[in-house]
Amino acid sequence: VLDYEAGLNSWQISPAAVAAVAVDPRGAALRKQLGINELSAIFKPGPARQKWNQAMGQRLAGALNTAYFLPAKASFPSIKASNFNGFIMPAALAVPDQNDHAQLSAACFGNVQSPSYYGIVGLLARRLVGGRPYGRGAFGTLRYEMMEQQAIAASHLPVAPWIAFKSYSKSVFRRGGYYKELIYQLALRGVNHFLYWNPRTVKGAPGATNADDDRLNHLLTVLRRKLGADPGLPLTAPTVNWQSPLLVAGRKTADGRLLYRVTVPLGTSEVRVVGRGQIISTQGKTGVWFLARGQKPVRFSIPPRPSPVPH
């Protein structure tokens, strides 16, 4: 597991360094390769910045592979390796980063993808969705992170995400029940390994506590009990978009049954099991479990609220 966060993307490299690249004898070939006429354009939103960042991320991952992964794999052929926020983001499913910058990625070190899901939204909160700012709500933040997860998982490489401790001050999951929903949703979407960031101090401020560690341990114990020690593959989850009213994930348990986690926005009173005439109460909860009978996939919806009766 690496946590190498340096690099050459447009937020890390200096204008002076880019100017030096531009006049380097190899600069013309690089501009042609990337399709960028003026390298200074990488500091502005647009295709030039996207192309540069994708190429530099891929170059960095290649250098780390040469230095660390390939030598290790030569001695340990079955080794698994990842780097913090190293993943593949295909164009067809790409979502913006936390600050709403459109960005593709091909920067997977080793053979495991490792995004970070810390419950943080920056300038993305200003994005207009349905004519309104997306905001920093806990359910919306989790929905955004699951959009990223579905894009990354499309490459079919394993995913071992970084998660923070529950009380992390920058996370919208620090209060309420959506921290557990993050863990449950990821596990039922196929995650088998979590990388836990739990420093005791963060830039001089208090960090993770024993209670944080116990909380995560409890959630993993619940998952082990419900899924079994060797669960099956995840089911095809409904596509998550910016306005998805539910987050539904399902996975085969070790004994072959279908287990679902249905995560709902706060204030949702019930969920309908489509086609089965079954209603599940969710009043006051952030999510519910559903263990299906048989092997037929199950769909869920929020029943429409009845219209008010005129007086």
C-alpha positions in Angstrom: 0.0 0.0 0.0 1.5 3.3 -1.1 0.4 6.8 -0.1 2.4 8.8 -2.6 0.6 12.1 -3.3 3.2 14.1 -5.1 2.9 14.5 -8.9 2.9 16.7 -12.0 -0.7 17.6 -12.5 -1.8 21.2 -13.0 -2.4 21.8 -9.3 1.1 20.5 -8.4 3.4 21.8 -11.1 4.5 25.4 -11.2 4.1 27.8 -14.1 7.9 28.1 -14.2 8.3 24.4 -14.6 5.7 24.2 -17.4 7.5 27.1 -19.2 10.7 25.1 -18.9 9.0 22.0 -20.4 7.7 24.2 -23.3 11.2 25.3 -24.4 12.8 21.9 -23.8 13.8 20.2 -27.0 11.3 17.4 -26.1 8.5 19.9 -25.5 7.3 19.9 -29.1 6.9 16.1 -29.2 5.0 16.2 -25.9 2.6 19.0 -27.2 1.9 16.9 -30.3 1.4 13.7 -28.2 -1.2 15.5 -26.0 -2.7 17.7 -28.7 -2.0 20.9 -26.7 -0.8 23.9 -28.6 0.2 26.0 -25.6 1.2 24.2 -22.4 0.3 27.2 -20.3 -3.4 26.3 -21.1 -3.2 23.5 -18.5 -3.8 26.0 -15.7 -7.3 26.8 -17.0 -10.4 24.7 -17.2 -10.7 22.8 -20.4 -9.4 19.9 -22.6 -5.8 21.0 -22.2 -5.9 20.6 -18.4 -7.7 17.3 -18.7 -5.2 15.8 -21.2 -2.2 17.0 -19.2 -3.5 15.7 -15.9 -4.5 12.3 -17.3 -1.1 11.9 -19.0 0.9 13.0 -16.0 -1.1 10.8 -13.7 -0.4 7.8 -16.0 3.3 8.8 -16.2 3.6 8.9 -12.4 1.8 5.6 -12.0 4.2 4.1 -14.5 7.2 5.4 -12.7 5.9 4.0 -9.4 5.2 0.6 -11.0 8.8 0.5 -12.4 10.3 1.5 -9.0 8.2 -0.6 -6.7 5.5 -2.9 -8.1 7.3 -4.7 -10.8 10.3 -5.6 -8.6 8.0 -6.7 -5.9 5.9 -8.8 -8.3 9.0 -10.5 -9.6 9.5 -12.0 -6.1 5.9 -12.2 -5.0 3.8 -13.0 -8.1 0.5 -12.9 -6.3 1.1 -9.5 -4.6 -1.6 -6.9 -4.6 -0.6 -3.2 -4.7 -2.3 0.2 -4.7 -1.6 3.9 -4.2 -3.7 6.5 -2.6 -6.2 7.9 -5.1 -4.8 5.8 -7.9 -7.6 4.6 -10.2 -9.0 4.4 -13.7 -11.8 6.8 -14.6 -13.2 6.0 -18.0 -14.7 8.8 -20.1 -18.2 7.1 -20.5 -18.8 7.2 -16.7 -16.5 10.0 -15.6 -17.7 12.2 -12.7 -15.9 15.4 -11.6 -13.7 15.6 -8.7 -14.7 17.1 -5.3 -14.3 20.7 -6.7 -16.3 19.9 -9.8 -13.3 19.7 -12.1 -14.0 17.3 -15.0 -11.1 14.8 -15.1 -10.4 11.4 -16.6 -7.7 9.2 -15.0 -5.5 6.3 -16.0 -3.3 6.5 -12.9 -3.6 3.1 -11.4 -0.5 1.9 -9.6 -0.1 -1.8 -9.2 -3.2 -3.9 -9.7 -5.7 -2.5 -7.2 -7.6 0.9 -7.4 -7.6 3.0 -4.3 -9.9 6.0 -4.3 -10.6 7.9 -1.1 -14.1 8.4 0.3 -13.8 10.8 3.1 -17.2 12.5 2.9 -15.9 15.8 1.6 -17.4 18.0 -1.1 -15.8 21.3 -2.0 -16.8 23.5 -4.9 -18.9 20.6 -6.2 -21.6 21.9 -3.8 -22.2 24.8 -6.2 -23.0 22.5 -9.1 -26.6 23.1 -10.3 -28.7 19.9 -10.3 -32.3 20.3 -11.2 -31.8 24.1 -11.1 -30.5 24.0 -7.5 -27.0 23.8 -5.9 -26.1 20.2 -5.2 -25.1 21.2 -1.6 -23.1 19.3 1.1 -25.8 17.1 2.5 -24.7 13.7 3.8 -26.9 11.7 1.5 -25.9 13.7 -1.5 -22.3 13.4 -0.7 -22.6 9.6 -0.3 -24.5 9.5 -3.6 -21.7 11.4 -5.3 -19.1 9.0 -3.9 -21.1 6.0 -5.1 -21.2 7.6 -8.6 -17.4 7.7 -8.5 -17.3 4.2 -7.2 -19.4 2.8 -10.1 -17.2 4.6 -12.6 -14.0 3.2 -11.1 -15.4 -0.3 -10.7 -16.2 -0.4 -14.5 -12.5 -1.1 -15.2 -13.0 -4.5 -13.4 -9.8 -4.0 -11.3 -10.3 -4.6 -7.6 -11.0 -1.5 -5.4 -9.6 -1.0 -2.0 -10.8 2.4 -0.9 -9.4 4.7 1.7 -11.9 5.7 4.4 -11.5 8.2 7.2 -12.4 7.8 10.9 -16.0 8.7 11.7 -15.3 11.9 13.7 -13.1 13.4 11.0 -13.9 17.1 11.3 -14.0 17.7 7.5 -16.4 14.8 6.8 -20.1 15.3 6.5 -20.4 11.7 7.8 -19.1 12.6 11.2 -22.7 13.0 12.5 -25.6 10.8 11.8 -25.9 7.4 10.2 -24.3 7.9 6.8 -20.9 6.7 7.8 -22.2 3.2 8.3 -24.1 3.6 4.9 -20.7 4.3 3.3 -19.2 1.2 4.6 -22.2 -1.0 3.9 -22.7 0.4 0.3 -19.0 -0.1 -0.6 -19.0 -3.7 0.8 -22.1 -4.7 -1.1 -20.7 -3.2 -4.3 -17.8 -5.6 -4.1 -15.2 -4.0 -1.8 -13.3 -6.7 0.2 -10.5 -4.6 1.7 -10.7 -1.1 3.4 -7.7 1.1 4.0 -8.4 3.0 7.2 -6.9 6.4 7.8 -7.0 7.0 11.5 -4.1 9.3 12.7 -4.3 10.3 16.3 -3.7 13.9 15.4 -4.4 15.9 12.2 -2.2 19.0 11.7 -2.1 19.5 15.5 -5.8 18.9 16.0 -7.4 15.8 17.6 -7.7 12.9 15.2 -9.1 9.4 15.5 -10.2 8.0 18.8 -10.6 4.5 20.2 -14.3 5.0 19.8 -13.8 5.7 16.0 -11.8 2.4 15.7 -14.4 0.5 17.6 -17.2 2.0 15.4 -15.6 0.8 12.2 -14.7 -2.6 13.7 -18.4 -3.0 14.7 -19.6 -2.2 11.1 -17.1 -4.7 9.6 -18.3 -7.3 12.2 -21.9 -6.7 11.0 -20.9 -7.2 7.4 -19.0 -10.4 8.2 -22.0 -11.8 10.1 -24.4 -10.9 7.3 -22.3 -11.7 4.2 -20.2 -14.6 5.7 -16.5 -15.1 5.6 -16.3 -15.7 1.8 -19.2 -13.8 0.1 -20.0 -14.0 -3.5 -19.9 -11.3 -6.2 -21.9 -8.1 -6.1 -25.1 -7.8 -8.1 -25.5 -5.3 -10.9 -26.5 -2.2 -9.0 -29.0 0.4 -10.4 -27.1 3.2 -12.0 -26.5 6.1 -9.6 -27.0 9.6 -11.0 -27.1 13.1 -9.5 -30.8 12.8 -8.6 -31.1 9.1 -7.5 -33.6 9.0 -4.7 -32.2 5.7 -3.3 -28.8 4.0 -3.2 -29.3 0.2 -3.6 -26.5 -2.3 -3.5 -26.7 -6.1 -3.4 -24.3 -9.0 -3.0 -24.5 -12.8 -2.7 -23.8 -14.0 0.7 -21.5 -16.9 1.4 -24.4 -19.3 1.5 -25.8 -18.0 -1.8 -28.6 -15.7 -0.7 -29.1 -12.2 -2.0 -28.5 -9.4 0.5 -29.4 -5.8 -0.2 -28.6 -2.5 1.5 -31.1 0.3 0.7 -29.9 3.7 1.7 -32.4 6.5 1.9 -32.4 10.3 2.4 -33.4 11.5 5.9 -37.1 11.9 6.2 -37.9 8.9 4.1 -40.7 7.0 5.8 -40.8 3.8 3.8 -39.4 1.9 0.8 -41.4 -0.3 -1.5 -40.2 -3.7 -2.8 -41.2 -3.4 -6.4 -43.5 -6.1 -7.6 -43.9 -7.8 -4.3 -46.4 -5.6 -2.5 -44.1 -5.3 0.4 -43.4 -2.0 2.3 -40.4 -1.6 4.6 -40.5 1.1 7.2 -37.5 3.4 7.2 -38.8 6.2 9.5 -35.8 7.7 11.3 -33.3 5.3 9.6 -30.6 6.0 7.0 -30.9 2.6 5.5 -32.3 -0.9 5.8 -31.2 -4.5 5.0 -33.3 -6.8 2.8 -32.6 -10.5 2.4 -34.3 -11.8 -0.7 -35.9 -15.1 -1.1 -34.8 -16.8 -4.3 -32.3 -15.6 -6.9 -34.4 -13.1 -8.8 -33.0 -9.6 -8.5 -35.1 -7.2 -6.4 -35.9 -3.5 -7.1 -36.9 -0.9 -4.7 -38.6 2.5 -4.9 -40.0 5.2 -2.6 -43.8 5.2 -2.6 -45.3 8.5 -3.8 -46.6 10.6 -1.0 -50.4 10.9 -1.0 -51.8 14.3 -2.1 -53.2 16.4 0.7 -56.9 16.2 1.1 -58.6 19.5 0.4 -60.6 21.1 3.2 
